[in-house]
Amino acid sequence: MSGCCENNCAVDALREKQRGTLQIVLGINAIMFLVIVLAAFYGKSTSLLADSLDNLGDAITYSLSLYAVSRGASAKARVALFKGGLIFLAACAVIAQIVYKLFVPSIPVFEVMGAFSLLGLVANSLCLYLLWRHRHEDVNMSSVWECSRNDIATNLSVFVAAGAVWFTGSGWPDIAVALGLVWLLIRSSIRVISSAMAELRAAS
């Protein structure tokens, strides 16, 4: 009996740790979305917009993950499946913006791109650090960590694009990086959805 009780206590403690971490990273991503989306429209940057949508998707993902923390494996897998769909929708939104830029070309403000990509890098590095210890605990936390890892690559890519825009005086590097981020988002979406489907099959 005592062993069973100790096991339940350990599970409860783990869930509380997960919940606390998710609340922190949710707050960080919600704030960063508001900041970066405004910077993206001001700076006319498609890659920075992709970065902001990534933060929005993460904020929604963390909200769903908070719901799933105390649920069973099937519920966690369904939430992870929904997260994969959200990542795919973010990729579609960036594709739409790229198409718009092809018809209405403009040169983004590289100073805005560089400054806010670095700000996002600092925020997302903190999130990744907080989520690191949870990355192998279950499919719910694994998918959350996957999203956070993508954010680091996104921030670095936007920073590189800012330098290329400055060097070339063209908006094409911004579009090229945005296309790369679309590929990254779609690949991540497929990975999260595949893991969730495997978890659902195992649970059934």
Summary of the structure (lengths in Angstrom):
residues: 204
radius of gyration: 18.4
end to end distance: 28.8
largest distance: 70.4
contacts: 734
relative contact order: 0.17
helix: 90%
strand: 0%
